[in-house]
Amino acid sequence: MNGTVVKNQLIFDFASGILGPAKSLFASTYLQLNTKASKIGSTFENMLGENLIDNENIQPKSLKYTDCIESKNSKPSSNIKDPITSFFGNLNNLKWKQVYKGFKEYTASIDDKDELKLIKMDPGVSVPLHSHGGKEYILVLEGSFCDEYGEYSKGDIQINDQKIKHTPIASRDTGCICLSITEKDVIFYGKYGSFLNLFTFIKSFFKSK
Amino acid sequence: MEKPNLDNSMRRIQKDRDEMAFSEIFDFFAPKVNAYFIQNGIKFESSEELTQEVLSTVWVKSNLYDSNKSALSTWIFTIARNKKIDFFRKISKIDFKEEDIREFLYQDREVSLIEENEAKKQIERINNELDEQQKIMIKMNFFENKSHKKIADELEIPLGTVKSRIRHILTKMQEFLR
């Protein structure tokens, strides 16, 4: 899988405004922590702005400029600088669930098809070799980890799919805290869709056993 | 283009709450914003309501716009996009009172982290790299939010071509920005 494509796709989709809540939080945190990503995001928003200038005109039937001066729809500005703290509060105060010694996670209650989790690994702790059901996105918030593919520190993203098997190890000095998104199984459409969905359903049934 | 004039209109709104200046911005952007909503699959009555909300925000929150930080069109695009997110959020849920984080994530997010001049240069560079068909694809995919399949149908080219050409743009983005 080409990581660049998936990362840029995430940035473009965020700028377009088509991501669900979980991925939106993930993407905006990525843009906040990663300067390169935020530059790509800004440039792309400017490109979409240019699209607006060149866009065709469809005249509103009954709307006049005076209607916009009279109407009031002003909400107070919030100006979020740090999406993670705004959403989770202080990470130290969360009720972390220990999965095994040195590895904790916290699943966000968020109404979305994608699952959003925080992962906390103590220094030197590793995750046993594993692969992934759906696509998984990992963003480092604090500290760093490494695996067979490289080292990942604050602001770096790793994207894993079914093909990837790896053994991540948290930095011996700092440990790490990461934000992760797990996509649920793909839903198939079209002619053979219902058959494929049944297959996925049966597969997931056996997986959960 | 009419852009320099509109920047001037914006300044007149910010300084003097000049209604005539606002009418210039309205005349230029309202039909384009309205088209944006319709392209995104929103029906006419709703598109007009949303257009009103966008232009009202431009009027009410004009002081939030900083011409050094972003182009006027980018600022207005982000307002329209945020209204669109909000619109689809509301129709997708029966009980939309439940809080959705996107509301605070997108609301008043700092529009641009790069200087307007830098952005202009980069867009110029990107525009030189992309051919007409790729530009149209970008617009259809990310501005009008059309699926790859729909783009293939409308442009009458194979789906695989659409996928590989958009993929190519996504791969090259880092290079373009260098």
Chai-1 contact restraints between the chains, C-beta under 6 A:
chainA,res_idxA,chainB,res_idxB,connection_type,confidence,min_distance_angstrom,max_distance_angstrom,comment,restraint_id
A,T4,B,T171,contact,1.0,0.0,6.0,A-B,restraint_1
A,V5,B,R167,contact,1.0,0.0,6.0,A-B,restraint_2
A,V5,B,L170,contact,1.0,0.0,6.0,A-B,restraint_3
A,V5,B,T171,contact,1.0,0.0,6.0,A-B,restraint_4
A,N8,B,L170,contact,1.0,0.0,6.0,A-B,restraint_5
A,N8,B,M173,contact,1.0,0.0,6.0,A-B,restraint_6
A,Q9,B,L170,contact,1.0,0.0,6.0,A-B,restraint_7
A,F12,B,F142,contact,1.0,0.0,6.0,A-B,restraint_8
A,S16,B,F142,contact,1.0,0.0,6.0,A-B,restraint_9
A,G17,B,R81,contact,1.0,0.0,6.0,A-B,restraint_10
A,G17,B,K84,contact,1.0,0.0,6.0,A-B,restraint_11
A,G17,B,I85,contact,1.0,0.0,6.0,A-B,restraint_12
A,I18,B,N145,contact,1.0,0.0,6.0,A-B,restraint_13
A,P21,B,D100,contact,1.0,0.0,6.0,A-B,restraint_14
A,P21,B,I101,contact,1.0,0.0,6.0,A-B,restraint_15
A,P21,B,R102,contact,1.0,0.0,6.0,A-B,restraint_16
A,S24,B,R102,contact,1.0,0.0,6.0,A-B,restraint_17
A,S24,B,L105,contact,1.0,0.0,6.0,A-B,restraint_18
A,L25,B,I101,contact,1.0,0.0,6.0,A-B,restraint_19
A,S28,B,L105,contact,1.0,0.0,6.0,A-B,restraint_20
A,S38,B,L113,contact,1.0,0.0,6.0,A-B,restraint_21
A,K39,B,I114,contact,1.0,0.0,6.0,A-B,restraint_22
A,I40,B,M173,contact,1.0,0.0,6.0,A-B,restraint_23
A,S42,B,S112,contact,1.0,0.0,6.0,A-B,restraint_24
A,S42,B,L113,contact,1.0,0.0,6.0,A-B,restraint_25
A,S42,B,I114,contact,1.0,0.0,6.0,A-B,restraint_26
A,T43,B,A119,contact,1.0,0.0,6.0,A-B,restraint_27
A,T43,B,Q122,contact,1.0,0.0,6.0,A-B,restraint_28
A,E45,B,T74,contact,1.0,0.0,6.0,A-B,restraint_29
A,N46,B,T74,contact,1.0,0.0,6.0,A-B,restraint_30
A,N46,B,A119,contact,1.0,0.0,6.0,A-B,restraint_31
A,N46,B,I123,contact,1.0,0.0,6.0,A-B,restraint_32
A,M47,B,I123,contact,1.0,0.0,6.0,A-B,restraint_33
A,L48,B,F77,contact,1.0,0.0,6.0,A-B,restraint_34
A,L48,B,F143,contact,1.0,0.0,6.0,A-B,restraint_35
A,G49,B,A71,contact,1.0,0.0,6.0,A-B,restraint_36
A,G49,B,S73,contact,1.0,0.0,6.0,A-B,restraint_37
A,G49,B,T74,contact,1.0,0.0,6.0,A-B,restraint_38
A,G49,B,F77,contact,1.0,0.0,6.0,A-B,restraint_39
A,N51,B,K139,contact,1.0,0.0,6.0,A-B,restraint_40
A,N51,B,F143,contact,1.0,0.0,6.0,A-B,restraint_41
A,L52,B,K32,contact,1.0,0.0,6.0,A-B,restraint_42
A,L52,B,S73,contact,1.0,0.0,6.0,A-B,restraint_43
A,L52,B,F77,contact,1.0,0.0,6.0,A-B,restraint_44
A,I53,B,S73,contact,1.0,0.0,6.0,A-B,restraint_45
A,N55,B,K32,contact,1.0,0.0,6.0,A-B,restraint_46
A,N55,B,A35,contact,1.0,0.0,6.0,A-B,restraint_47
A,E56,B,A35,contact,1.0,0.0,6.0,A-B,restraint_48
A,N57,B,P31,contact,1.0,0.0,6.0,A-B,restraint_49
A,I58,B,P31,contact,1.0,0.0,6.0,A-B,restraint_50
A,I58,B,N34,contact,1.0,0.0,6.0,A-B,restraint_51
A,I58,B,A35,contact,1.0,0.0,6.0,A-B,restraint_52
A,I58,B,I38,contact,1.0,0.0,6.0,A-B,restraint_53
A,Q59,B,P31,contact,1.0,0.0,6.0,A-B,restraint_54
A,P60,B,A30,contact,1.0,0.0,6.0,A-B,restraint_55
A,P60,B,N34,contact,1.0,0.0,6.0,A-B,restraint_56
A,P60,B,E48,contact,1.0,0.0,6.0,A-B,restraint_57
A,P60,B,T51,contact,1.0,0.0,6.0,A-B,restraint_58
A,L63,B,E48,contact,1.0,0.0,6.0,A-B,restraint_59
A,L63,B,Q52,contact,1.0,0.0,6.0,A-B,restraint_60
A,Y65,B,S23,contact,1.0,0.0,6.0,A-B,restraint_61
A,Y65,B,F26,contact,1.0,0.0,6.0,A-B,restraint_62
A,D67,B,Q52,contact,1.0,0.0,6.0,A-B,restraint_63
A,C68,B,Q52,contact,1.0,0.0,6.0,A-B,restraint_64
A,C68,B,L55,contact,1.0,0.0,6.0,A-B,restraint_65
A,C68,B,S56,contact,1.0,0.0,6.0,A-B,restraint_66
A,C68,B,W59,contact,1.0,0.0,6.0,A-B,restraint_67
A,I69,B,W59,contact,1.0,0.0,6.0,A-B,restraint_68
A,S71,B,S56,contact,1.0,0.0,6.0,A-B,restraint_69
A,N73,B,E53,contact,1.0,0.0,6.0,A-B,restraint_70
A,N73,B,S56,contact,1.0,0.0,6.0,A-B,restraint_71
A,S74,B,V60,contact,1.0,0.0,6.0,A-B,restraint_72
A,S77,B,D108,contact,1.0,0.0,6.0,A-B,restraint_73
A,S78,B,F104,contact,1.0,0.0,6.0,A-B,restraint_74
A,S78,B,Q107,contact,1.0,0.0,6.0,A-B,restraint_75
A,N79,B,D108,contact,1.0,0.0,6.0,A-B,restraint_76
A,I80,B,F104,contact,1.0,0.0,6.0,A-B,restraint_77
A,P83,B,L105,contact,1.0,0.0,6.0,A-B,restraint_78
A,F87,B,I101,contact,1.0,0.0,6.0,A-B,restraint_79
